[in-house]
Amino acid sequence: MSTAFRLSQRAAWAEGQPISDLMAQALANPDLISLAAGFVDQETLPVDATRQAVDALLTDPPDAQAALQYGTTPGYLPLREALLDRFLASNPVPHPVSTRQVVVTAGSNQLLHLVAETLLNPGDIVLCAAPTYLVFLGTLNNLGARSLGVTSDQQGMIPEALEDTLQGLEKTGDLARVKAIYLVPYFDNPSGATMTAQRRAEVVRLAKRWSRGHRIHVISDCAYRELKYTGDDEPSVRCFDEEGDTVIVAGTFSKSFSPGIRVGWGILPEDLVDPVCNQKGNIDFGSPNFSQHLMAKVLELGLFEPHVERLRVEYHRKLRCMLEAADEFLGPLSGVHWAAPSGGLYVWVHLPESVRTGPQGRLFDVAIGEGVLYVPGQFCYPREGEPVRANTMRLSFGVQSCPRIRAGLESLARAIAIVQRGES
Ligand SMILES: Cc1ncc(COP(=O)(O)O)c(C=O)c1O
């Protein structure tokens, strides 16, 4: 008879996230049009650019051998230098940043995870926009940390609401548990919101003002920054950090080049570099080195910018398809509204209050019956703070072709109408 094993506390905290199961079940049906997955468009992945960079990398045996060897914990120096140069070229930061502060990770999720591990004890609080990136909420759960939602609108987290939340936490004696404010300031996943420069500045100012016994960091997750289709680029949140000690920037090539290569990075306050690298040292003592050399080569050969330009054109076209289809099919339904994002991969939709989009409501199953899948908005809400809006959903336009996006929205509109008829 085998002896029972006991899961760790961390494993227990990791449980209870039904979304992957839900998606796996639904995706078992190949006819389903998934507007759920946040994947990038398979057709636009840069096969030629990658081949060129790999060829160039493998041409010189010493270079190739270096790329095939283990690397260092913070990452491949020429890549870190290139990342910093690129960052500084478009962001006038008030406090100098050195290459030492750039740490390369296996995707930006790893950076977020390492930062969370470095800063948070069980019971510590991270303030997030409501809604926010659901995977990061999972990371916080995993650590036994508390996610607390702050009221947000189409320009992201509302500074006045952030201040009210901080005041409330001070009153309940919880301010000492607040360690970070998490933002996705460009074309947010899931809301599509982009923060104005003014709001960015205000959030950093509040983080500093409320850093009493200890510093409250601002984590600025820029996963979608390159995917901008209209409007001007906003300065990095780091530009408002006069002392350079508050803002952590997370970046990634997953959306702008290839998630299969999976290179992300962080630009950290100086005094966080060693603690984050200590965590990383114990996990993998360096991200896959070949991927890092490859991305350095992609940048060096000038293959990145033209690719991003092509992506912008293609995703902008798909966004327009989704918005046109939304106008046509969702527009006539009462109480259904959405906002047009200026970049990214998502459109966030509000339905009438009475319609619940999650697995407890009828819509999710009816929509699957009609052949379309979406992400129920409830999964994107922090556990505390701003109430969960169960009448919301995230639609992705990155993966499907325009005809399928259109067909997906037509099916979704049918499903909503069926559910609304059933209710009346
Ligand atoms: C907001 C946000 N941050 C981070 C990531 C992580 O991407 P990666 O780990 O591939 O860099 C994603 C991926 O979907 C995302 O949507």
PDBQT file of the ligand as one rigid body, heavy atoms in Angstrom, charges set to zero:
ROOT
HETATM    1  C1  LIG A 501      -0.262  41.445 -19.134  1.00  0.00    +0.000 C 
HETATM    2  C2  LIG A 501       0.677  40.332 -19.421  1.00  0.00    +0.000 A 
HETATM    3  N1  LIG A 501       1.839  40.303 -18.773  1.00  0.00    +0.000 NA
HETATM    4  C3  LIG A 501       2.738  39.325 -18.978  1.00  0.00    +0.000 A 
HETATM    5  C4  LIG A 501       2.483  38.319 -19.884  1.00  0.00    +0.000 A 
HETATM    6  C5  LIG A 501       3.515  37.252 -19.987  1.00  0.00    +0.000 C 
HETATM    7  O1  LIG A 501       4.084  37.001 -21.157  1.00  0.00    +0.000 OA
HETATM    8  P1  LIG A 501       5.476  36.236 -21.266  1.00  0.00    +0.000 P 
HETATM    9  O2  LIG A 501       5.718  35.495 -19.992  1.00  0.00    +0.000 OA
HETATM   10  O3  LIG A 501       5.316  35.322 -22.408  1.00  0.00    +0.000 OA
HETATM   11  O4  LIG A 501       6.485  37.292 -21.471  1.00  0.00    +0.000 OA
HETATM   12  C6  LIG A 501       1.284  38.284 -20.579  1.00  0.00    +0.000 A 
HETATM   13  C7  LIG A 501       0.954  37.181 -21.497  1.00  0.00    +0.000 C 
HETATM   14  O5  LIG A 501      -0.137  37.014 -21.959  1.00  0.00    +0.000 OA
HETATM   15  C8  LIG A 501       0.353  39.334 -20.344  1.00  0.00    +0.000 A 
HETATM   16  O6  LIG A 501      -0.835  39.371 -20.957  1.00  0.00    +0.000 OA
ENDROOT
TORSDOF 0
